[in-house]
Each structure stands twice: as C-alpha cells, then as structure tokens.
Amino acid sequence: MGVASETIALTESVTVGCNIPLWGLDWQPGDRILLSDCEHQGIVATVQEISRRFGVAVDVFPLLTPTGSALIDPLQAIEAHLQPRTRLLIVSHILWNTGQVLPLTEIVQLCHQRPAPVWVLVDAAQSVGMLPLDLVASGVDFYAFTGHKWCCGPAGLGGYYGRADRRDRVAPTYIGWRGVTVDHQGQPTGWEADNRRYEVATSDYALMPGLRAALGIHDQWGNAEARYQRISALSRYLWSALQALPQVRCLMPHPPASGLISFQVLAAGEPSAQHHGRLAADLEAAGILVRTLRYPSCVRACVHYFTTETELNHLVEAIRNWAIVHGI
C-alpha cells in the first residue's frame, strides 16, 4: 500500500475501519458530509446516525445515471456538490456495484485545495488486493480495507490507514488495552504514539498467519502491477463476451478497469430483478458463483488474476443457454 506500518491499525472489517474517523472527528452542528450514491449500506447507516446525533448535514452526489449506467464524471459531480461547510468526502476507490475505478489522486487534490480543505475517507473493500497502491502519493487521508476479498485471506481481519498528520484530529472511540500506554502500575497514561491507538483488545490472532499465507501466494505469481494487468485483461474479455449477448446489458459502457463486471438481464428491453435472482440461483446450482445487487438491479461477476478464459467462456455460455431456456 506504500505506507509505513505506523499508519496502519488492524481491524475486523472495512466498516470498522471507516467508523474510526467517522466517529473520531469532532463534528459540530452545521458540518457537512458528502458521499456518493454508490456507497455501501454500512457506511450510509453510520453517516445517518452521525447526522442524527450531531446535527451534521449529509449531501449525496450521483455516480449512476437513472438507467443505472456509470456515465457520470466523478470529479465534476464531487465539485458540484462540495459546500463551504463540507468537512469529509466518503467514496469507494472501486464502486462495488459497477466496478468503476475512481481517480483517487485527483479527487484528493480537488478536496484538499479547497479554502477549507475537505478530508477524504475511502471504502477500499474492492481495491486492496486488486489495484497497485501508493497511498502516500495519492494524499488520501483515511483508507479502510479488508483482507478477505481480493487478498483472499480469512474473513474477519482488515485494516485502517490514517495519515500521521491527521492522527491528533481523530480521537479513539472504542478503547481497549491495545491502544493505550500504561505506567509501572499498569494504569493507562495515554494513547499509543502510532495508529495502534485505534486498536481495541483481543482479536482472532489465528487469522493473521492465514492472511500472510494468502499474500505470499499472490507474490509468488507476480507483483501487484502484473496481477492487476491480468485482472484487467480478463475483465475486458468477459465484458466483451457479455456485451455480445442480445439478452444482456453491461452497466459500464466500456470494460471496467477492475475485476468487477456487472450486467443486467433484459426482458422486453428492460432489466428484470426477478430474472437476476433466478439466473444467479441457477448458475450457483451449476457451480458458477455470481451475486445479485439491489442498486442498481443487476448481476455481478468477479474475475481475479487466476480466473481462466475457459471459466469465463463457461459463464457466458451458461447465461446464453439460460436465456434461451427461459425464452428471453
């Protein structure tokens, strides 16, 4: 990730990591939070509760058009919705529903150059383990991630990156022995000097060698850039094959620069949530795992660097046959 270990705190999940700055900042009535219409419900719910408790206004900028296609320029949309009292922008580095990769460095620059700089919190659920990262170069303020998605580690272990120069402005909320210093009698005297101050207490330590082993396997195949280039090539391959099916419409108008490919099954030219659920269930019964999403209503496939073209062909052919059987 291109950061010093002192800027990392170990957490259980992306959501826990996002909660660290969300609850740690000193919110004042009239402050504003800006987030996109593609954020995960766990983050949206947290922001809603902060708004209720502290009188913080919440603004939402669009990244989806009414038809569900990701065609909106994120920089223009963010700039149009920033307000003088906006203190924090929340975005996903990769949108979990469309697979769009947002230009993080440019977004951070846009926010930091404001007369009252806006800090940027990133939901990195889909980016760590997929994208080559240099968070210091990006300038991002806060970045919450997990080890169980693209890193392929065990569920229940994630992390939080926070810039060292933001640390004194983000107070710990959940507090335990791992985050404090003690005197000779074992009494707390203050916070750990680095981001360990945001760690709480006993974790499932057995997960850590599992994540180490997973990361080691990835490194045996190739570096982060090589793995990402392979993911991108497979993504283009699958997107093109799906676009060629008359019964399918991909959400992105071009191959996404990520391993997430979302598409809709069309019935009479319109997407059908009912068909999405049936297709996903039937594919699972055949040993092919995809998932449905509610907003926008679609089916999402994920390709990693170890996915094969044969597997992608199998998926496309299964969708083609399914559509024929169901008269679509």
C-alpha positions as CSV (number, residue, x, y, z in Angstrom):
1,M,0.0,0.0,0.0
2,G,3.0,2.3,0.0
3,V,2.7,3.4,3.6
4,A,4.6,3.0,6.9
5,S,3.3,0.3,9.3
6,E,2.8,3.0,12.0
7,T,-0.1,4.4,10.0
8,I,-2.0,1.1,10.0
9,A,-4.4,-0.2,12.6
10,L,-5.7,-3.7,12.5
11,T,-9.4,-4.0,12.4
12,E,-12.1,-6.7,11.8
13,S,-13.5,-5.2,8.6
14,V,-13.8,-2.3,6.2
15,T,-16.8,-1.0,8.1
16,V,-14.9,-0.9,11.4
17,G,-12.1,0.9,9.7
18,C,-14.4,3.5,8.3
19,N,-16.0,4.0,11.7
20,I,-12.7,5.1,13.2
21,P,-12.6,8.6,11.5
22,L,-16.3,8.8,11.2
23,W,-16.8,8.8,15.0
24,G,-13.4,10.1,15.8
25,L,-13.7,13.5,14.2
26,D,-15.0,16.4,16.3
27,W,-18.3,17.1,14.5
28,Q,-20.1,20.4,15.0
29,P,-23.7,21.3,14.1
30,G,-23.8,22.6,10.5
31,D,-20.8,20.5,9.4
32,R,-21.5,18.5,6.2
33,I,-20.5,15.1,4.9
34,L,-20.5,14.3,1.2
35,L,-20.8,10.8,-0.2
36,S,-21.7,9.1,-3.5
37,D,-24.9,7.3,-4.3
38,C,-22.9,4.1,-4.6
39,E,-21.7,3.7,-1.1
40,H,-22.3,0.5,1.0
41,Q,-25.2,0.5,3.3
42,G,-23.0,0.1,6.4
43,I,-21.3,3.4,5.6
44,V,-24.6,5.1,4.8
45,A,-26.2,4.0,8.0
46,T,-23.2,5.2,10.1
47,V,-23.4,8.6,8.4
48,Q,-27.1,8.8,9.0
49,E,-26.6,8.2,12.7
50,I,-23.8,10.8,12.9
51,S,-26.2,13.3,11.3
52,R,-28.9,12.5,13.8
53,R,-26.6,12.8,16.9
54,F,-24.5,15.8,15.9
55,G,-26.6,17.8,13.6
56,V,-24.3,17.1,10.6
57,A,-25.8,17.7,7.1
58,V,-25.4,14.9,4.6
59,D,-25.1,15.5,0.8
60,V,-25.1,12.8,-1.9
61,F,-23.6,13.2,-5.3
62,P,-24.6,10.9,-8.2
63,L,-22.3,8.4,-9.9
64,L,-25.2,6.4,-11.5
65,T,-27.5,7.7,-14.2
66,P,-31.2,7.0,-13.9
67,T,-30.7,4.0,-16.2
68,G,-28.0,2.5,-13.9
69,S,-25.1,3.1,-16.2
70,A,-21.9,4.6,-14.7
71,L,-21.5,7.6,-17.1
72,I,-21.1,10.5,-14.7
73,D,-17.7,12.2,-14.3
74,P,-16.8,11.8,-10.6
75,L,-14.7,14.9,-10.4
76,Q,-17.4,17.1,-11.8
77,A,-20.0,15.6,-9.6
78,I,-18.0,16.0,-6.5
79,E,-17.0,19.6,-7.2
80,A,-20.7,20.5,-7.9
81,H,-21.8,19.1,-4.5
82,L,-19.0,20.4,-2.2
83,Q,-20.2,23.1,0.2
84,P,-18.3,25.6,2.3
85,R,-19.1,23.5,5.4
86,T,-18.2,20.1,3.9
87,R,-15.6,18.5,6.1
88,L,-15.4,15.0,4.8
89,L,-15.9,13.2,1.5
90,I,-16.6,9.5,1.5
91,V,-16.0,7.5,-1.7
92,S,-15.2,3.9,-2.7
93,H,-12.0,3.5,-4.6
94,I,-13.7,0.9,-6.8
95,L,-17.5,1.0,-6.9
96,W,-18.8,-2.3,-5.6
97,N,-21.9,-2.2,-7.8
98,T,-20.5,-1.1,-11.2
99,G,-16.7,-1.8,-11.0
100,Q,-15.8,1.7,-11.9
101,V,-12.4,2.8,-10.6
102,L,-12.4,6.4,-9.3
103,P,-9.4,8.7,-9.8
104,L,-8.4,8.8,-6.2
105,T,-5.4,11.1,-6.5
106,E,-7.3,13.7,-8.5
107,I,-10.3,13.5,-6.1
108,V,-8.0,14.1,-3.1
109,Q,-6.3,17.1,-4.8
110,L,-9.7,18.6,-5.6
111,C,-10.8,18.3,-2.0
112,H,-7.5,19.4,-0.4
113,Q,-7.2,22.6,-2.5
114,R,-10.5,24.0,-1.2
115,P,-10.2,27.1,1.0
116,A,-11.3,24.9,3.9
117,P,-9.7,21.6,2.9
118,V,-12.0,18.6,2.8
119,W,-10.6,15.3,4.0
120,V,-11.2,12.1,2.1
121,L,-12.3,8.7,3.6
122,V,-12.1,5.8,1.2
123,D,-14.0,2.5,1.4
124,A,-11.3,0.2,0.0
125,A,-13.2,-3.1,0.1
126,Q,-12.7,-3.8,-3.6
127,S,-9.3,-2.1,-4.2
128,V,-6.8,-3.6,-1.8
129,G,-5.5,-6.8,-3.3
130,M,-6.6,-5.7,-6.8
131,L,-5.1,-2.3,-7.6
132,P,-1.4,-1.4,-7.2
133,L,-1.5,1.2,-4.5
134,D,0.7,4.1,-3.2
135,L,-1.5,5.8,-0.6
136,V,1.2,8.3,0.4
137,A,1.5,9.5,-3.2
138,S,-2.3,9.8,-3.5
139,G,-2.5,12.0,-0.4
140,V,-5.6,10.3,0.8
141,D,-6.5,10.9,4.5
142,F,-8.2,7.7,5.5
143,Y,-8.4,4.3,3.8
144,A,-10.3,1.3,5.2
145,F,-9.8,-2.2,3.8
146,T,-10.2,-5.9,4.3
147,G,-8.1,-9.0,3.9
148,H,-10.8,-11.4,2.8
149,K,-11.9,-10.1,-0.6
150,W,-9.2,-9.6,-3.3
151,C,-6.4,-10.6,-0.9
152,C,-8.2,-14.0,-0.5
153,G,-7.4,-14.1,3.2
154,P,-9.7,-15.2,6.0
155,A,-12.8,-13.2,6.8
156,G,-12.7,-11.1,10.0
157,L,-9.3,-9.3,9.5
158,G,-8.9,-5.9,7.9
159,G,-7.2,-2.6,8.5
160,Y,-7.3,1.2,8.6
161,Y,-4.8,3.6,7.2
162,G,-4.8,7.1,8.5
163,R,-2.3,9.8,7.7
164,A,0.1,10.5,10.6
165,D,-0.6,14.3,10.4
166,R,-4.4,13.6,10.9
167,R,-3.9,11.4,14.0
168,D,-4.4,14.1,16.6
169,R,-7.6,15.1,14.9
170,V,-9.2,11.6,15.1
171,A,-9.9,10.6,18.7
172,P,-10.2,6.9,19.5
173,T,-13.9,5.9,20.1
174,Y,-13.7,2.2,21.1
175,I,-10.9,2.0,23.6
176,G,-9.0,-1.0,25.0
177,W,-5.7,-2.2,26.3
178,R,-4.1,-2.5,22.8
179,G,-4.4,1.2,22.1
180,V,-3.2,2.7,25.3
181,T,0.1,3.2,27.1
182,V,0.4,2.3,30.8
183,D,2.6,3.2,33.8
184,H,4.6,0.8,36.0
185,Q,1.3,0.0,37.9
186,G,-0.5,-0.9,34.7
187,Q,-2.6,2.3,34.7
188,P,-3.4,4.0,31.4
189,T,-1.4,7.1,30.7
190,G,-2.3,8.0,27.1
191,W,-2.6,6.7,23.6
192,E,-0.1,4.6,21.6
193,A,2.0,7.0,19.5
194,D,1.0,5.5,16.2
195,N,-2.2,4.2,14.8
196,R,-2.3,1.2,17.1
197,R,-4.2,3.7,19.3
198,Y,-7.3,2.7,17.3
199,E,-7.0,-1.0,18.1
200,V,-9.1,-2.2,21.0
201,A,-8.5,-5.6,22.6
202,T,-8.2,-9.3,21.9
203,S,-8.6,-10.2,18.2
204,D,-8.7,-13.6,16.4
205,Y,-4.9,-13.8,16.0
206,A,-5.1,-17.1,14.2
207,L,-6.4,-15.1,11.2
208,M,-3.1,-13.2,10.7
209,P,-0.9,-16.1,9.5
210,G,-3.8,-17.0,7.2
211,L,-3.6,-13.6,5.6
212,R,0.2,-13.7,5.5
213,A,0.0,-17.1,3.6
214,A,-2.5,-15.7,1.1
215,L,-0.4,-12.6,0.4
216,G,2.6,-14.9,0.0
217,I,0.8,-17.0,-2.7
218,H,-0.1,-13.8,-4.6
219,D,3.6,-12.7,-4.6
220,Q,4.7,-16.0,-6.0
221,W,2.6,-15.4,-9.1
222,G,3.8,-11.8,-9.7
223,N,3.8,-8.3,-8.3
224,A,0.8,-6.1,-7.8
225,E,1.1,-4.5,-11.2
226,A,1.3,-7.8,-13.1
227,R,-1.7,-9.2,-11.2
228,Y,-3.7,-6.1,-11.9
229,Q,-2.9,-6.2,-15.6
230,R,-4.1,-9.8,-15.8
231,I,-7.3,-8.9,-13.9
232,S,-7.9,-6.0,-16.4
233,A,-7.3,-8.2,-19.4
234,L,-9.8,-10.9,-18.1
235,S,-12.3,-8.1,-17.3
236,R,-12.2,-6.8,-20.9
237,Y,-12.6,-10.4,-22.2
238,L,-15.7,-11.0,-20.1
239,W,-17.2,-7.6,-20.7
240,S,-16.9,-8.0,-24.5
241,A,-18.4,-11.5,-24.4
242,L,-21.3,-10.4,-22.3
243,Q,-22.0,-7.3,-24.5
244,A,-22.3,-9.7,-27.5
245,L,-25.3,-11.4,-25.9
246,P,-28.5,-9.7,-27.0
247,Q,-30.2,-10.5,-23.7
248,V,-27.5,-8.8,-21.6
249,R,-26.5,-5.2,-21.0
250,C,-23.4,-4.4,-19.0
251,L,-23.6,-1.5,-16.6
252,M,-20.4,0.1,-17.7
253,P,-20.3,1.4,-21.3
254,H,-16.7,0.2,-21.6
255,P,-14.7,-2.5,-19.9
256,P,-14.2,-1.6,-16.2
257,A,-10.7,-1.1,-15.0
258,S,-11.3,-3.6,-12.3
259,G,-12.3,-7.2,-11.8
260,L,-16.0,-6.4,-11.2
261,I,-18.3,-6.8,-14.2
262,S,-22.0,-6.0,-13.5
263,F,-24.7,-6.7,-16.1
264,Q,-28.4,-6.8,-16.4
265,V,-30.6,-9.5,-18.0
266,L,-33.1,-7.8,-20.3
267,A,-36.8,-8.8,-20.6
268,A,-38.6,-6.9,-23.3
269,G,-35.6,-4.5,-23.4
270,E,-35.8,-3.7,-19.6
271,P,-33.8,-5.1,-16.7
272,S,-35.6,-7.7,-14.6
273,A,-34.7,-8.1,-10.9
274,Q,-36.7,-11.3,-10.9
275,H,-34.6,-12.7,-13.7
276,H,-31.4,-11.6,-12.0
277,G,-32.3,-13.7,-8.9
278,R,-33.3,-16.7,-10.9
279,L,-30.1,-16.6,-13.0
280,A,-27.8,-16.3,-10.0
281,A,-29.5,-19.2,-8.3
282,D,-29.4,-21.4,-11.4
283,L,-25.8,-20.6,-12.0
284,E,-24.9,-21.4,-8.4
285,A,-26.6,-24.8,-8.8
286,A,-24.4,-25.4,-11.8
287,G,-21.2,-24.5,-9.8
288,I,-20.8,-20.9,-11.1
289,L,-20.9,-18.2,-8.4
290,V,-22.1,-14.7,-9.1
291,R,-24.2,-12.4,-7.0
292,T,-27.2,-10.1,-7.4
293,L,-27.2,-6.4,-6.3
294,R,-30.2,-4.3,-5.5
295,Y,-29.0,-0.9,-6.6
296,P,-28.8,-0.9,-9.5
297,S,-30.6,-4.2,-10.0
298,C,-28.0,-6.4,-11.7
299,V,-25.8,-9.4,-11.5
300,R,-22.2,-9.1,-10.7
301,A,-19.3,-11.4,-11.7
302,C,-15.8,-11.1,-10.2
303,V,-12.6,-12.1,-12.1
304,H,-9.3,-12.5,-10.3
305,Y,-5.9,-13.0,-12.0
306,F,-6.2,-16.8,-11.5
307,T,-9.5,-16.9,-13.3
308,T,-9.2,-18.6,-16.7
309,E,-10.6,-17.7,-20.1
310,T,-12.2,-21.2,-20.2
311,E,-14.1,-20.4,-17.0
312,L,-15.3,-17.1,-18.5
313,N,-16.4,-18.9,-21.6
314,H,-18.3,-21.3,-19.5
315,L,-20.1,-18.5,-17.7
316,V,-21.1,-16.7,-20.9
317,E,-22.4,-19.9,-22.5
318,A,-24.4,-20.8,-19.4
319,I,-26.0,-17.3,-19.5
320,R,-26.7,-17.8,-23.2
321,N,-28.4,-21.2,-22.6
322,W,-30.3,-19.9,-19.6
323,A,-31.8,-17.1,-21.6
324,I,-32.9,-19.4,-24.4
325,V,-34.5,-21.9,-21.9
326,H,-36.4,-19.0,-20.3
327,G,-37.5,-17.5,-23.6
328,I,-35.6,-14.2,-23.1
